Amino acid sequence: MLKRLGCQVTTAVDGADALRCIGEQTFDLVLMDCEMPVMDGFAAASAIRRSLSVRLAGSRSRLPIIALTSHDPAEVRARCLASGMDEAVGKPVGAAQLAACLTRWLPVASLGQDETAHSAASDTGGKADGARLTDATVRDHLVLARIVPQFTASALQTAVAIRQATQAKDLDAVWRAAHRLKSSAAWLGVSELARCCEEIEKRASRAASLPSDHLLEVLDSAVTGALTALRALSEAPA
């Protein structure tokens, strides 16, 4: 979505990698995930603010850091701001919402007007067995052809990781894996899988409860259903 909006993008695998990138290059804006291994987004934002190696673009006195989070933005907003971030945006994020956020913080008048206008005007998407792709960017068949194989591998690996973490009674690993899969499932519109992951995440993070065998079976079924639906959408005639 960022590239379609005309942005040049550098991806960091975690907060520590983000800090390294910012020390080596000049950026106009940082989109920060809150939950990452090695160094999470909160710690990374604090470190960026402290770092003397941050080089700001243009004449601005502050590098914008925007949280993209699967948490309720209202619940984590205070923590985001306290860590040095400037705004918290909830996932799933559509192209129009993303462009509006970037326009607020980047020194440009507008971004990708044609694309965002099309996205904002489109409030219905393709459906197949519960999948609903409401964002114009995601409904693009070229995008789907690239995303679906990636999501397939990730979803299958994450479902296995959740089961293994459950067997190991590792609550932290369970909720992190569920949180990650919930976010991507919600963005792709496979709501049953997103809801299942959210239930696992809540149980692990709030009730300190591991998912039951039944819930793990529901997860496996939801993954299968999601992949079937997305495959049908990606293979449908453009």
C-alpha positions as CSV (number, residue, x, y, z in Angstrom):
1,M,0.0,0.0,0.0
2,L,2.8,2.4,0.8
3,K,4.5,1.9,-2.5
4,R,1.2,2.4,-4.4
5,L,0.9,5.7,-2.5
6,G,4.2,6.8,-3.9
7,C,6.4,6.1,-0.9
8,Q,9.9,4.6,-0.8
9,V,9.9,1.9,1.9
10,T,12.5,0.4,4.1
11,T,11.4,-2.6,6.3
12,A,12.9,-3.4,9.7
13,V,12.4,-6.9,11.2
14,D,12.2,-5.6,14.8
15,G,12.8,-2.6,16.9
16,A,16.5,-3.0,17.2
17,D,16.8,-3.2,13.4
18,A,14.6,-0.1,13.1
19,L,17.0,1.8,15.4
20,R,19.9,0.6,13.3
21,C,18.3,1.7,10.1
22,I,17.4,5.2,11.5
23,G,21.0,5.6,12.6
24,E,22.3,4.9,9.1
25,Q,19.7,6.6,6.9
26,T,17.4,9.6,6.8
27,F,13.7,9.0,6.9
28,D,10.6,11.2,6.7
29,L,8.4,9.0,8.9
30,V,8.4,5.8,10.9
31,L,5.5,3.3,11.0
32,M,6.0,1.4,14.2
33,D,4.6,-2.0,15.2
34,C,4.1,-2.2,18.9
35,E,4.6,-5.9,19.4
36,M,7.9,-7.2,18.1
37,P,10.6,-9.6,19.3
38,V,14.1,-8.4,20.4
39,M,12.9,-4.8,21.0
40,D,9.2,-3.9,20.9
41,G,7.8,-0.7,19.4
42,F,7.6,1.2,22.7
43,A,11.3,0.6,23.5
44,A,12.3,1.3,19.9
45,A,10.5,4.7,19.9
46,S,12.1,5.7,23.2
47,A,15.5,4.7,21.9
48,I,15.0,6.6,18.7
49,R,14.1,9.7,20.6
50,R,17.2,9.4,22.8
51,S,19.5,8.6,19.9
52,L,21.9,11.3,18.9
53,S,22.3,9.6,15.5
54,V,18.8,10.3,14.3
55,R,19.1,12.6,11.3
56,L,15.9,14.5,10.5
57,A,14.7,15.2,6.9
58,G,14.3,18.8,5.8
59,S,13.9,21.5,8.4
60,R,11.5,19.5,10.7
61,S,12.6,19.3,14.3
62,R,10.9,15.9,15.0
63,L,10.8,12.6,13.2
64,P,7.1,11.4,13.2
65,I,6.7,7.9,14.6
66,I,3.2,6.4,14.1
67,A,2.1,3.3,15.9
68,L,0.3,0.7,13.9
69,T,-1.3,-1.6,16.4
70,S,-3.8,-4.5,16.7
71,H,-4.5,-3.3,20.2
72,D,-7.3,-0.8,20.7
73,P,-5.6,2.5,19.9
74,A,-7.5,4.1,22.8
75,E,-6.1,1.6,25.2
76,V,-2.4,2.0,24.2
77,R,-2.4,5.6,23.1
78,A,-1.1,6.9,26.4
79,R,1.7,4.4,26.3
80,C,2.5,5.2,22.7
81,L,2.8,8.9,23.4
82,A,4.8,8.3,26.6
83,S,7.3,6.3,24.6
84,G,7.8,9.0,22.0
85,M,5.3,8.1,19.3
86,D,3.1,10.7,17.8
87,E,-0.1,8.8,16.9
88,A,-1.7,5.4,17.2
89,V,-3.6,3.9,14.3
90,G,-5.5,0.7,14.7
91,K,-5.2,-2.3,12.4
92,P,-6.5,-3.4,9.9
93,V,-5.5,-0.2,8.0
94,G,-6.9,0.5,4.6
95,A,-5.2,2.6,1.8
96,A,-7.4,5.6,2.4
97,Q,-6.8,5.6,6.1
98,L,-3.1,5.1,5.6
99,A,-2.9,8.0,3.1
100,A,-4.8,10.3,5.4
101,C,-2.4,9.5,8.3
102,L,0.7,10.1,6.1
103,T,-0.8,13.4,4.8
104,R,-1.1,14.6,8.4
105,W,2.6,14.0,9.1
106,L,4.5,14.2,5.9
107,P,5.5,17.5,4.3
108,V,3.4,16.9,1.2
109,A,-0.1,18.1,0.2
110,S,-1.5,14.7,-0.8
111,L,-0.6,11.1,-1.4
112,G,-2.0,8.8,-4.1
113,Q,-5.2,10.6,-4.6
114,D,-6.5,8.4,-7.4
115,E,-5.8,5.3,-5.4
116,T,-7.2,6.5,-2.1
117,A,-10.3,8.0,-3.7
118,H,-11.0,4.6,-5.4
119,S,-10.5,2.9,-2.1
120,A,-12.7,5.2,-0.1
121,A,-15.5,5.0,-2.7
122,S,-15.4,1.2,-2.6
123,D,-17.3,-0.1,0.4
124,T,-17.9,-3.6,-0.8
125,G,-15.5,-6.3,-1.8
126,G,-15.3,-9.8,-3.2
127,K,-16.7,-12.6,-1.0
128,A,-15.9,-16.3,-0.8
129,D,-16.7,-18.4,2.2
130,G,-16.6,-15.5,4.6
131,A,-13.7,-13.6,3.1
132,R,-14.5,-9.9,2.6
133,L,-11.8,-7.7,1.0
134,T,-13.0,-4.2,1.5
135,D,-9.9,-2.3,0.5
136,A,-9.2,-1.5,-3.1
137,T,-5.5,-2.2,-2.8
138,V,-6.2,-5.7,-1.4
139,R,-8.7,-6.5,-4.0
140,D,-6.2,-5.9,-6.8
141,H,-5.5,-9.3,-8.3
142,L,-1.8,-8.6,-8.7
143,V,-1.6,-7.8,-5.0
144,L,-3.6,-10.9,-4.1
145,A,-1.3,-13.1,-6.2
146,R,1.6,-11.9,-4.1
147,I,-0.1,-11.8,-0.7
148,V,-2.0,-15.0,-0.6
149,P,1.0,-17.4,-0.9
150,Q,2.8,-15.3,1.8
151,F,-0.2,-15.4,4.1
152,T,-0.7,-19.1,3.5
153,A,2.8,-20.0,4.7
154,S,2.6,-17.5,7.6
155,A,-0.8,-18.7,8.8
156,L,0.2,-22.4,8.7
157,Q,3.4,-21.7,10.5
158,T,1.7,-19.6,13.1
159,A,-1.0,-22.1,13.8
160,V,1.8,-24.7,14.5
161,A,3.6,-22.2,16.6
162,I,0.5,-21.6,18.7
163,R,0.0,-25.3,19.2
164,Q,3.7,-25.8,20.2
165,A,3.6,-22.9,22.6
166,T,0.5,-24.3,24.2
167,Q,2.2,-27.7,24.7
168,A,5.2,-25.9,26.2
169,K,2.8,-23.8,28.4
170,D,4.4,-20.6,27.1
171,L,1.7,-18.0,27.5
172,D,3.8,-15.2,26.1
173,A,4.5,-17.0,22.9
174,V,0.9,-18.1,22.5
175,W,-0.5,-14.5,22.7
176,R,2.2,-13.0,20.5
177,A,1.6,-15.6,17.8
178,A,-2.2,-15.1,18.0
179,H,-1.8,-11.3,18.0
180,R,0.3,-11.4,14.9
181,L,-2.0,-13.7,13.0
182,K,-5.1,-11.8,14.1
183,S,-3.8,-8.6,12.6
184,S,-3.1,-10.0,9.1
185,A,-6.3,-12.1,9.1
186,A,-8.3,-9.0,9.9
187,W,-6.6,-7.0,7.2
188,L,-7.4,-9.7,4.6
189,G,-11.0,-9.8,5.8
190,V,-11.1,-13.5,7.0
191,S,-13.0,-12.6,10.1
192,E,-13.6,-16.1,11.5
193,L,-9.8,-16.6,11.8
194,A,-9.3,-13.1,13.2
195,R,-12.0,-13.7,15.9
196,C,-10.5,-17.1,16.8
197,C,-7.0,-15.5,17.2
198,E,-8.4,-12.7,19.2
199,E,-10.0,-15.2,21.6
200,I,-6.7,-17.0,22.0
201,E,-4.9,-13.7,22.5
202,K,-7.3,-12.5,25.2
203,R,-7.2,-15.8,27.1
204,A,-3.4,-15.9,27.1
205,S,-2.8,-12.2,27.9
206,R,-5.6,-11.3,30.2
207,A,-6.8,-14.6,31.8
208,A,-3.4,-16.3,31.7
209,S,-5.2,-19.3,30.2
210,L,-3.8,-21.6,27.5
211,P,-6.2,-22.4,24.6
212,S,-8.2,-25.6,25.0
213,D,-7.9,-28.5,22.6
214,H,-11.3,-27.5,21.2
215,L,-10.1,-23.9,20.6
216,L,-7.0,-25.2,18.8
217,E,-9.3,-27.3,16.6
218,V,-11.4,-24.3,15.9
219,L,-8.1,-22.4,14.9
220,D,-7.1,-25.2,12.5
221,S,-10.5,-25.1,10.9
222,A,-10.5,-21.3,10.7
223,V,-7.1,-21.4,9.0
224,T,-8.3,-23.9,6.5
225,G,-11.4,-21.9,5.7
226,A,-9.5,-18.7,5.4
227,L,-6.9,-20.1,3.0
228,T,-9.6,-21.7,0.9
229,A,-11.5,-18.4,0.7
230,L,-8.4,-16.4,-0.2
231,R,-7.3,-18.9,-2.8
232,A,-10.7,-18.7,-4.5
233,L,-10.5,-14.9,-4.5
234,S,-7.0,-14.8,-5.9
235,E,-7.9,-17.3,-8.7
236,A,-11.2,-15.6,-9.6
237,P,-11.3,-13.8,-13.0
238,A,-10.1,-10.2,-12.6
